[in-house]
């Protein structure tokens, strides 16, 4: 009598095989899964599984399966993410490790360049400004320059050894008709190294179809003060302020003249401002940042540390925001290091003045869910 046969795993539906494949964490397991049988290989060869490809450089450079996977599936890539586990400020590796890393990751960038792999999105984050990675940065810039259909570019603390974002942006000009979203997030100290304001502004002016732009306030001052033509399709302008300037330097937005602020609606006619502040702010700084000439839609304000004047300064800043009476202001998220009951009257006054507010989150608690629940502003009371 023949021994009973087990189930035929090759007949599993492709949907079930794909579900199992998506739950595999390591590249080694994924490669082994695709080699199990021809049916499983066909089920996992769909482009949807390989469109987003992430490389953690200081970890994956030693992965023997990385290059094998890139060679097999690079034709499906649509999004490439390059990042580091360690912070760019604290990357300390022996020179031999850097050499191996540049060789391994460099081979991948050369392969993508040689086969002209066109991506929709490139995200680079936590890239260290080390001379040992200079060659790797050059290979990445060369690959970005070859892109003609790029839609989103993100540079988050990516300091390419003084080849900063102003120079990186020049490499994207072949995608100027498709690029719709730019995200630049740098610490203030790094963002000011070797910055060419004219080059940066000129590149942005050529991105006619740009719809979303993220930058810090210092970069916005450099860009906006030199802007000479309108960017008609820019809808979302995300500004963040996360570091205090040195005592010898003024606040960046304070250097923008009133006559230049008045041109905001001319040069950026469709832009709505989404403001993020990661530091304490007094009424003087609020007068500089909150301008009546732009359409503020969202405010995200986080206190990163406590000082004695926090309560008074926060109340004065909310009063300043209320006096400007932004008609487009919809969302406010505020995190303060003191009891929120102190701000009860200020919050109620702000909500009555800015009648478009739909959401107010204070220290993680939602105060306003839907304004339609109230018959009129006179009946409105924020519950703390």
N, C-alpha and C positions, 0 to 999 in steps of 0.2 A: 504494500500500500504506500502510495506517495505521501510524503510529509506535507502537512497543510502549508499553503503558501500565505505569506503576509500580504498586506494591502499593497496595491500598485500605486506608489506615490507619484509616479509620472503622469497619472491621469487626474491629478488635482486640478480644479478650475484655476485659470490664470489669475482670477481676482484674489483667491485665497493664497496663492503663491506670492503674489505681490504684497499682500498684507503681512505675511511672515517676513518677507525680505525687508520691508520698511522698518520692522522692529529690531533689526540687527544693528548693533552699535559700531563694531569695528570693521575696518576695511578687509581684514583677514577673513572674517566670517562672511562678508558679502561676496568676496571672490570665491571662497569655497562653495557657497550656495549656488552661484552661477555655473560652477563646474560639475555640479552633482549629476545632471543629465541634460540632454539637449532641450527637453521640454521646459525645464526650469530656466535654462539660459534664454530661451525665446521669451518667456514670460517676464523676465527682468531686464530685457534689452530695450524696453520702451523708453523713449526720451524723457518722460515725466519723472523717472527715478534719478536722472543724472543732470537735470537742468541746473540745479544749485550745487555748486562744488565749493567746499570750504577746506582751506589749508591752514593749520596752526603751525607756523613755520618752525618755531624752536622746539616743537614736539614731533611733527610729522616728517621732518627731513630724514630721520632715521628709520622710517617705516618702509620696509622692502616692498610693500604692496602698493605704495602710492603711485609710483611711475607706471606700474602695470595697469592700474585702473585708469590713469590719465590716457595712456596710449590706446586703450580699448574704447573709452567712452567720450573722448574729447569732442567728438562731432556733435554731442548732445548738449554741451555746456551753453548755458545762457546767463548764468550769474556766477561770478568768481569772487570769493571772499578770502582775503589774506590777512591773518592776524597773528598775534603773539600771546602766549600765556602770561609772560612776565611783563611788567610795566616797562615802557621805553626808558624810563629814568633809571631802572635798576637792573637792566640786562647785563650780567657779568658772566661771560663764557670764555673758556680758553680759546686761543687763536685757532687751534686745530679743529675745534667744533664749528667755529665760524666758517672755516675753509670747507668743511664737509657740507655744511648747511647751504652755503652759496652754490656749491657744485650741484647738490641735489635739487634744490628749488629752481636754480638757474636753468637746469635741463628742462624742467617743465615749462618755464616761460619761453625758452627757445623753441620748444616743440609747438606751443600754441602760436607763436609768431610765424614759424615756418609753414604751418598749415593754415594760416590766416583765419583762425577761429574767431568769429565775430560774436561778441557778447552784447547783452542788453544792459547788464549792471556789473559794476566793479566796486567792491567795498574793501578799503584798506584801513586797518586800525592798529594802533599801538606799535607802530613801526619805529624802531630805535634810530636815533641819529648817530650811528656809529660808522667810523671809517671802514670797518670790516664788511659792512653791508652796502657799501657804495656801489659795487658792481651789480648787486642784486637790484638796487634801485634803478640803475641804468637800464637793465633788462626789462624791468616793469614799465619804465617810461617808454621804451621802444615799442613794447607791446600795446600800450595805451594809444600811442601815436598811430598804430595800424588800424585802430577801430574806426569804422564808418557808420555804425548804427547804434552807438552807445546811447542809452536813455538816462541812466542814473550813475553818478559818480560820488562816492563817499570817501572822504579822507578824514579819519578820526585820529588825531594825535599821530599823524604820519609825517615825520620829519626826515626827509630823504637826504640826510647829511648836507644841509643847507640848500638842497634842491627843493624848495618848499612849494606850497600850493600855487603860488603865482606862476612858477615855471611849469608845474604839472598841468595847469589849465591850458597852456599853449599847445600841449600835446593832444588836446581833445578837439582841436579845430576841424579835423576831418569829420567829426560827428556834430558839427554846429547846427545842422538841420534836424537832428533827432534828439539831441540832449535836452531833457526836460527837467531834470532835478539834480542840483548840486548841494552837497553837504560838506561844509568845512568846519571841523570842530577841533580847535587847538587850544592849548594853554596860552595865555597872553604872552609869556616870555618867549616861547618858541615861535609864535606867529609873527613876531617882529624881526626875525632874523632874515636878512637878505630879501626883504619884501620890496617888490617893484609895483607901486600903486598904479602907475600909468599902464603897465603891461596887464595888470589884473583887470582894470576897468575896461581897457580896450577889448580884452577877450570876452568879458561879460556882455559888452555892447554888441558883439557879433553873434551871441547866442539868442537869436531872434525868437525861438520857440521855447525858451526857458520858462517854466511854470512855477518852480519851487526853488528857493535859495535859502540856505542855512549858513550863518556866519556869526562871529562875535561882534560886539559893538565897535571895537577898535578897527576891525577889518571893514565894517560898514562905513565908518568915517572915511577911511582911505578910499573906498570905492565910490561912495556917494559924493564926496567933495570934488572928485574928478569926472563925474558922470556928465557927458555932453550930449547924449541922445537918449531917447526913451526906450524902455524895454516893455513893449506893449502887452505881452502875454504873461508876464510874471504875476501870479495870483497869490502866492504864499511866501512871505518874507519872515523867516524865523531868526530872531536876534537873541543872543544870550550874553549875559554879563556875569562872569564867574570869578574874576580876580580883581583886586584893587590895584591901581597903578602905584608906582613908587611916589613918595612925597614930592619929588621934583617934577613929576609929570601930571598934567591935567587929565580930567576925565575925557575919554575920546569924543563923546557926543557933544561935549561943551565946546569943541573946536568947530562945530558946524554952525555957520552963521544963520541968522533968521531968514535972510534972503534966500539961502539955499534950501532951508526947510520948506519955504513956500513953493518951491519947485517940485516937491515930492509928488504931488498929484499930476504934474506934467510929465515927469520922467518915468514914474511908476504908476500909471493911471489905474491899474486894476489890482494893485498890491494891497493885501491885508497883512497886518503885522501880528506875529505870534511871539510874545516876549517872555523870556526865561531869565530870572535873576537868581543867582546862587550866592548871595552875600547880603549883609545888612545894608539898609539904604535910609538916608535921612531926607528931609524935605528939599534940601538944596539939590541933591542928586536926583530926586524925583522930578523936580522942575526941569532938569536937563533931559531926562529919559522920556518922560511923558510929554509928548508934543501933540498939539491939536491938529497938526497938518497931516498926520497919517491915521489910517483906520485900524485901531487896535481891536483885535478880535479875542485874543486869549492872553492871560497873564498867569504865569507860573512863578511864584516867589517863595524861595526856600531860605530860611536863615541857617547859615552853616555854623554859626557860633553865637554865643550870648554876650551882650554887654549891657551896661546899666541903662543906657538911653534907648534900648530896643522898643520898649512900650510906647514911649512918646513919639519916637521917630516913625513907628509903624502907623500910629493914629494920624500923624500929619501927612504921611504918604497916601493913606486911603482918602483923606480929605482932598488932597491935591487931585487924585484920580477922579473923585466925585465932581469936583468943580469943572473939570474938562468935559464931563457929560458925553462920553463916547457913545454914540448911538449904535455902533456895531459890536460893542463889547458883549460877549456871550458867556465866556468861561473864566473863572478865577480859581486858582488853587494856591492856598497860602498855608505855609507851615511856620509856626512861630514857637520860640522856646519859652513861652509863658502862658498862663491860663487864658483861653480864648474868650472868656467872659469879659475881659477888658475891652474887647473890640466890638461889643454888642451894638452900641449906638452908631459907631462908625460904619459897620456893615449894613445896618438898616438904612442909614442915610445914603450910602453908596448904591444900594439896590434900588432905592426910590429915584435917584438921579439918573442912573444908567438903566433904563427900563428894558433894555434888550438882554439883560443877564438871565441866562437859563440855568447855570450851574455855578455854585459857590462851594468849594470844598475847603474847609478850615481844619487843619491838623488831622486830615484823613476822614472827616465827617462831612457828609453831604448836607448842606443847608437848604439848597433850592433844587427841587426835582423838576417841577413844571410850573411855570408862572400862571398857567391857565387855571390852576386851582383857586386863585384869588380873584375876587370880583373886580377889584380895582387896586391901584397902588396904595390907597389909603387903608385898605384892610390887610395889607401885607405886613407880617411880622416874622423875622427870622427866628427860628427856634434854636437855641444854643443847647 
